[in-house]
Amino acid sequence: MRILSFNSNTMNWPIYQAKHILRASGVIAYPTETVWGLGCDPFDQSALERVIQIKRRDAHKGLILVAANIEQFDFLLHNLDEADRQKMADSWPGAVTWLVPHQNRVLPLVHGQFDTVAIRVSSHPMVQRLCEEFGGPIVSTSANFSGKPTVRSAVQARAVLGPYLDYILQGPVLGNAPSRIIDLRSGTVIRG
């Protein structure tokens, strides 16, 4: 496992490495707007299983997807009316996670027991660049064992989760409060 630093003024080599690890069924740790996250390819069953095992998470809970822009979610959003799509676009990039119907376009470990999937366009420049390089959304779930504190740095990620990870992409957490979660269909704020 490697720990590499991210600096927006330097070459994209750490992002390039992370992209290739994701494409090879790898699991990475990386900073987000709020906490450190675990990520993988959301269309890779074996990588999803590893994330669930690493976290010791109930597979029925589902996982969040993050993307660089709303277009990376077109496979989920193309049936939405313009008003709903605009509502999401107006809140992104940022710390708003929307629950949208998944229409069986994501794997069961992503949507869990729900008929919706949680999606967010990240405002973190590193996450945006990673998703751009990867070519689509990635899984974003807190980097911790279920029920335990979330790791707050690359050092903690290595100490707590290091043996289970393929890569740690070092960078800053932006320090925002946890994202709001809103059900698109009902408008209900699940976490706010």
C-alpha positions in Angstrom: 0.0 0.0 0.0 1.2 3.5 -0.8 0.4 6.8 0.8 0.8 9.7 -1.6 0.2 13.4 -1.2 -2.1 15.6 -3.3 -1.2 19.1 -4.2 -3.3 20.9 -6.8 -0.1 22.6 -8.1 1.8 19.4 -8.8 1.4 16.7 -11.4 -1.6 14.4 -11.1 0.4 11.3 -10.5 -1.3 10.4 -7.2 -4.7 10.8 -8.9 -3.5 8.7 -11.8 -2.3 6.0 -9.4 -5.6 6.0 -7.5 -7.6 5.7 -10.7 -5.7 2.6 -11.8 -6.1 1.1 -8.4 -9.8 1.7 -8.5 -10.0 0.1 -11.9 -8.1 -2.9 -10.6 -10.8 -3.7 -8.0 -8.8 -1.8 -5.4 -10.1 0.0 -2.3 -8.7 3.4 -1.4 -8.9 5.9 1.5 -9.2 9.6 0.6 -10.2 12.9 2.2 -13.6 14.4 1.4 -15.4 17.6 2.4 -16.2 16.3 5.8 -14.3 13.1 6.8 -12.0 10.5 5.3 -13.7 8.1 3.0 -13.3 4.7 1.6 -13.7 4.4 -2.1 -14.0 1.8 -4.9 -15.6 1.3 -8.3 -19.3 1.1 -7.7 -19.7 -1.3 -10.6 -17.2 -3.8 -9.3 -18.8 -6.5 -7.1 -15.6 -7.7 -5.5 -14.5 -4.2 -4.6 -17.9 -3.5 -3.1 -17.7 -6.7 -1.0 -14.2 -5.6 0.2 -15.5 -2.2 1.4 -18.4 -3.9 3.2 -16.0 -6.4 4.8 -13.4 -3.7 5.7 -16.1 -1.5 7.4 -17.8 -4.6 9.0 -21.0 -2.9 7.6 -24.4 -4.3 7.2 -24.8 -4.9 3.4 -28.4 -3.8 3.6 -27.5 -0.2 4.5 -26.2 0.9 1.0 -23.4 3.2 0.1 -23.0 6.8 -1.2 -21.7 7.6 -4.6 -19.8 10.8 -5.3 -19.0 12.4 -8.7 -17.2 15.3 -10.3 -20.3 16.7 -11.9 -24.0 16.0 -12.4 -23.4 14.5 -15.9 -21.6 11.6 -14.3 -25.0 10.6 -12.8 -26.9 10.8 -16.1 -27.4 7.0 -16.0 -29.5 7.6 -12.9 -31.1 10.9 -13.7 -32.1 10.8 -17.3 -35.7 10.0 -16.5 -36.1 12.9 -14.0 -38.2 15.9 -14.8 -36.2 19.1 -15.4 -37.4 20.7 -12.0 -36.0 17.8 -10.0 -32.7 17.8 -11.9 -32.4 21.6 -11.5 -33.0 21.3 -7.8 -30.0 18.9 -7.5 -27.9 21.0 -9.8 -28.5 24.1 -7.7 -27.2 22.3 -4.6 -24.0 21.0 -6.2 -21.2 20.8 -5.9 -21.6 20.7 -2.2 -22.5 18.9 0.9 -26.0 17.8 -0.2 -26.6 14.1 -0.8 -29.8 13.3 -2.7 -31.7 10.0 -2.5 -32.8 9.1 -6.1 -34.5 6.1 -7.5 -31.8 3.6 -8.6 -34.0 1.8 -11.2 -31.7 -1.2 -10.8 -28.9 0.7 -12.5 -26.5 0.1 -9.5 -25.5 -3.1 -7.8 -27.4 -4.2 -4.7 -24.4 -3.5 -2.4 -24.7 0.2 -3.5 -28.4 0.6 -2.9 -28.8 -1.8 -0.1 -32.4 -2.6 0.9 -33.7 0.6 -0.6 -35.3 1.6 -3.9 -33.1 4.7 -3.9 -29.4 5.4 -4.1 -27.5 8.2 -2.3 -25.6 10.5 -4.7 -23.5 13.7 -4.3 -21.4 15.9 -6.5 -18.3 16.7 -4.4 -17.0 20.1 -3.8 -13.6 18.7 -2.9 -11.1 19.5 -5.7 -9.2 16.3 -5.2 -12.4 14.1 -5.3 -13.6 16.0 -8.4 -10.3 15.3 -10.1 -10.3 11.7 -9.1 -13.8 11.2 -10.4 -12.9 13.0 -13.7 -9.9 10.7 -14.2 -11.8 7.6 -13.2 -14.5 8.6 -15.7 -17.5 8.3 -13.3 -18.7 8.2 -9.8 -17.0 6.3 -7.0 -18.1 4.9 -3.7 -17.7 7.2 -0.7 -18.3 5.8 2.7 -16.7 6.9 5.9 -13.3 5.4 6.6 -14.0 3.5 9.8 -15.2 0.3 11.2 -19.0 0.5 11.7 -19.9 2.1 14.9 -16.3 3.4 15.5 -14.9 6.9 15.1 -14.1 8.0 11.6 -10.4 8.5 10.8 -9.4 12.1 10.4 -6.0 11.9 8.6 -3.8 9.8 6.4 -1.8 8.8 9.5 -5.0 7.5 11.2 -6.2 5.8 8.0 -2.9 3.9 7.8 -2.9 3.0 11.5 -6.6 1.9 11.6 -7.3 0.6 8.1 -3.8 0.3 6.5 -3.7 -3.5 6.2 -7.0 -3.6 4.3 -6.3 -0.8 1.9 -4.6 -0.7 -1.5 -3.9 3.0 -1.5 -4.2 6.1 0.6 -4.5 9.4 -1.3 -3.3 12.0 1.2 -4.9 15.4 1.2 -6.9 17.8 3.4 -10.4 17.3 4.7 -12.3 20.6 4.1 -13.8 20.6 7.5 -17.5 21.1 6.6 -20.3 19.6 8.6 -21.7 16.2 7.4 -23.7 16.5 4.2 -27.5 16.9 4.3 -29.4 13.9 3.0 -32.6 14.7 1.2 -35.1 12.3 -0.4 -35.7 13.7 -3.9 -39.2 12.3 -4.3 -40.6 13.4 -0.9 -38.4 16.3 -0.1 -37.9 14.8 3.4 -34.6 15.8 5.0 -33.2 12.5 6.3 -30.1 14.2 7.9 -29.7 17.9 8.1 
